[in-house]
Amino acid sequence: MDILKERILQEATVMNAGVVKLDSLLNHGVDPVLTMEMGKEFARRFEGRKITKVITVESSGIPVAFATAFTLGVPLVFARRKKTLLGDADAYVERVPSFTKGIVTDLIVSRHLLNAEDSVLFIDDIIANGDAARGLLRIVEQAGATVAGIGIVVEKSFQAGGKALRELGHQVETLVRISSLEGETITFE
């Protein structure tokens, strides 16, 4: 998606050789028009696949996952990172490290939202090492559901996450692949 690459070059901030800040596009602010275009692109890339739900991790994955689910006409489920008073006491839970937060968090999905009849499309904003993605895939597996595919807005291909998901046999579609952030410069594949 050339428009996404252009916006990244205009608005992103390279924090260091491993972290790019995309606050105005994905992580803090959302451009609704661009987000809907990303959702349409993911729907196009997974056209023909049986998809009953779109799944993501709160919070940065939600806008693009919503746009994808809306385009596909299916429900959206997102894994929470914190338990709530109204949460399901018997939820699926996986502990995962967060690359950008530098902490270990829980991924929590209520059992009634995911079951063996589901074929889910996992959509997320950025993949680095892929720990959160693998944690969410373990939850999908625990539910007996299947993974129809994985869509990632930005893959940092110099880190192992995308490659690891492909090695697990998943179809992984990325809208933009960044091969380097060295010298505070964004280099696309």
Sequence and secondary structure as in RCSB ss.txt:
>XXXX:A:sequence
MDILKERILQEATVMNAGVVKLDSLLNHGVDPVLTMEMGKEFARRFEGRKITKVITVESSGIPVAFATAFTLGVP
LVFARRKKTLLGDADAYVERVPSFTKGIVTDLIVSRHLLNAEDSVLFIDDIIANGDAARGLLRIVEQAGATVAGI
GIVVEKSFQAGGKALRELGHQVETLVRISSLEGETITFE
>XXXX:A:secstr
 HHHHHHHHHH EEEETTEEE IIIIIS   HHHHHHHHHHHHHHTTTS  SEEEEETTTTHHHHHHHHHHHT  
EEEEBSS  TTS TT EEEEEEETTTTEEEEEEE GGG  TT EEEEEEEEESS HHHHHHHHHHHHTT EEEEE
EEEEEETTSSHHHHHHHTT  EEEEEEEEE GGG  EE 
